[in-house]
Every structure is written in structure tokens, then in C-alpha cells.
Amino acid sequence: MAMPYRHATDNGRPSSELVVSSRGAYAGTVLAGKSVTLRQVREVDLDVLYDAHTNIRSRGAYFPLGVMSQTAFRGEFAEHGFWQMTEGMLVIESPEGEIAGHIEFFRPVSYWDAFELSYQLYADEYAGRGFVTEAVQQLVDYLFAVKKEHRIHLVIVGENVASRRIADKCGFVLEGTVRGAFFNDGRNQDVLLYSLLRTDPRPWHEAIGGH
């Protein structure tokens, strides 16, 4: 994690900047955007994150309902800080410095040249403010800048209109329906597979006259 990433905005300042701190391996990867900051998890965050992780009601109708034990949760942080070569989690920090949610990347299938993204906001007060849209854009730019994977996926339950809007805003292409692939809330559900290729246009770049 030593490669800085910037792209220009209409005012000449970077709209997303990766800063790697020298203070520790899991202390300082930061993607600073206009509205939200994405950063790696710190030990001081763990109580807040685990409370959010175990608050099933805050997940809404479409987020998986599985829960880790606190021992396993803290153990993963102790082992790798929720940040590895092929998977990782970043905190979504609001303009007020609050932990609004998180966003993750991981390999969905071992032989696919792809990452999948997953995200969650922790309270209704953070919804409707464009936080997730910007978080997806920042993480997409970062992953394509420093990783070799050619595809990024979003897997969305069809009824999840908000996430489908995010996919559209971020230029993801709907590839089709994966039938009965997602077991959640006691039943198998169809999901929609969206993808963005490294070579696809990114609408947020076009909006600012970028590349």
C-alpha cells in the first residue's frame, strides 16, 4: 500500500487522494473525497463497529444477517487489521468525523479476475446524502489503480432500489439475474449481477472532464 492515487477535479484539487501513513501498517490508508473519507479500521473503532455488526435491525432488508462472535471479530483485526491483498474493509467517515458505515472488497470466486464490493450504512441519518455513491467511486478508482483485477462486481437484490441507483450512477452494467443464489432471511433470493470493467467509462470522471 505505497502507491498514491489522485485524479484532478474542476478546481484543480484532487477529489480522491490515497494517503499511506508511516505510523503503522493498519493505521493510515485514507481515501479522502468531497463528502466522505474512507480509512482503514483502527483499534479504537472496534467497539463501534462490532455494535453495528451485531445490530441486525440496522442492516435493512437486503444485507446478510450473519454475525461473528466478538472473539472472532477482534481476532481478525488482530491478525490482519481487516486489510489483506485480496480483501479489505474501510470505514466510511462522515464530514463530521462520525463512522457512518463501511465498504468492503473481496474475491467473489477464486478463478474470476474480479472483486466484489459490499457496503452498509449504520443509521438512517446517513442515508440519502450520497455517502455510498462516493465511497463506491473512491474504492473503484483505488482498486483499479493498484490491483490487477479487471472487473468489479455489485450483487444486488432486485428489490433494493437504492443500491440499483448507486450501480447506475457509478456506471456499472447489469449483466443478468443469478437465480436463487442469495440465502437470507430464511429464503433463497434472486440477485442482479452488475459489473464495471477497468476499460469502462466512469461517469464521475466524465462529469469533471477527467480521463
N, C-alpha and C positions, 0 to 999 in steps of 0.2 A: 504494500500500500504506500508507494512512494511517488506516484505519478500525479501531479496536479492537473486538474481539468478545468478549463474556463471556456465560455463562449460569450461573444460580445452581445450587448443589448443596444437599444437605440440611444441610450445616454452614455455609451462608452464604458459603462461599468459591467463587470461580469454578473449575469443573472444566476449563475450557479458556479460555486467555487469549491473545489476539494482542498481541504487543508489537513495535512497529516502532522500531528503533534509529535514532538520528540519526548513527551513526558511519560509515555508508556504505550505498550503495544495495543491496548484496548481503550485508550483514553481520548484519542483525538481525531478520528476520521470524521470530517464535517462537510456536508453539502449545504451551503448557505444560499437560500433562494430569496425571492422577494417577500414571500409571506411566511414561509416555514423554514426551519433548519432541520436537516437530518444529521444525526450524530450517532456514534456508537454508544452502546449501553455502558453506564458507569455503575460501580458497586452501590453508590448512594441511590440509584434508581430502582434497585431490586424490589423493595417493599411495594412501591407504587405499581411496578409492572406486574408483580405477582398478584396483587389485589385485583388489578384489571383482568389478568389472565383467568382468575377464578370467579369473576363476576359474570356469570352466564347471561344474565339479563342485558348486560351492556353490549353483547355481541350482535344483537339484532337477529333477524330471521334467517340469515344466509351464511353466517360464519360458523365453521366447525365447532362442535360443543365439547370436544375432548379437553381434559385437564391433566396437567402434570402434577406430581407431588412437589411440595416445596423443596424437598431434598434434591430431587432430580433437577428442578429448575435452577437452583443455586449451584448444583454440581456442573451443569452445562456452562454456566457463566464462569465458574472457577476453571474449567478445562480450557475453554476457548473464547470466552467473552461474547458468545453469540456471534462470532465472526470468523469464518473459515474461507478457504479458496473457492468453494462451490456453493456456499450458502451463508447467509448472514442476516442480521436484523438491525435496523436503525430506528432510533426513537424519532418520532415526528414532534418537533418542538414548536409551539405557537409563537407569535410575535411577542407575547407577554412572558415567554420563557417557561410556559407550562408544558408538561408532557401530554400532548393531545392524542397520541396513538403511536402506532409503529408500522413499519413496512418491512417486508422480508423478500429475499430472493433465494431460490433453491433449484436444484436439478429435478425436473418432474419425472424423467425417465432416463436411465443411465446412458442409453445409446443415442439419445436425441442431442443435437447440438443446440441446446436451448436452456434458458432459465424460465422459471415461472415466478410471478410476483404475487404476494398476498399482503393485505393491509387491513387495519382496524383502527377506527376512532373510538376513544374511550368514553365519550359523553356527547349527548345531543347538541350541547352548546358549541361544539367544534364542527358540526355538520353544516353544509351549505356555504362554506367560506373558501372553498377551492383548495383546501389543505391537501386532500388526497390527490387531486389532479396534479398539483405542483410536485408532490412527493414522487408520484409515478414518473413524471417528466425528468426530475433530477436523477432518480435512480437509473432510469433508462439511459440517460446521457453518460452517467458514470460507468455503467456496466459495459456499454459499447465502446467506451474509451479505454478500458483497462482489461477487459476479458475477451476471449476469443469467440465465445458463443455467438451464433449468427441470428438466433431467434429469441424473442422474449414473449412469454405467454401470459394472458389473463384467462382464468377459467371462472365463469360466472353463471350462477343460477339464472335461468331465463327471466324470472320474476323480479330480479334485482335491477330495477330500472336505473337507480343511481349509479351503480357500477358500470352498467352498459353505456351510460352517458360519458363516464370517465374514459372508457375504452375508445369511444368515438372521438372525444376531444383530443385524445393523445395519439390518434392516427392508427390505432390497432384495427386489423382487418378480421372480420368474422369469417372463420373457416368452416364452421358447421356445428352440429349438435352431437355431443357424446352421450349416448343413451344410458341412463341408469348408472352412471359412473360415480356419483357422489352420494354416499350414505350419510345422512344427517337427520337429526330429529326423528329417528325411528323409521325412516323410509329411504329408498333409493330415488335419486332425483337426476333428471337430465341436466347437463351443463352445456354452456356455449363456450367454444374454444376460439379465443381471439389471439392473433399474433402480430408482432411487429418485427420486421427483419432489419438488420443493420443497414441495408440498402434502401429501405423505405423512407419516404419523406416524414419529417417530424413537424407537425403543424406549428408547434411553439417556436421553432426556428424560423419558419416562413413568416410568422406574424411579426418578427423583429428584423426581418431581412437577413436572417442568418444563412448557414450553409444547408 
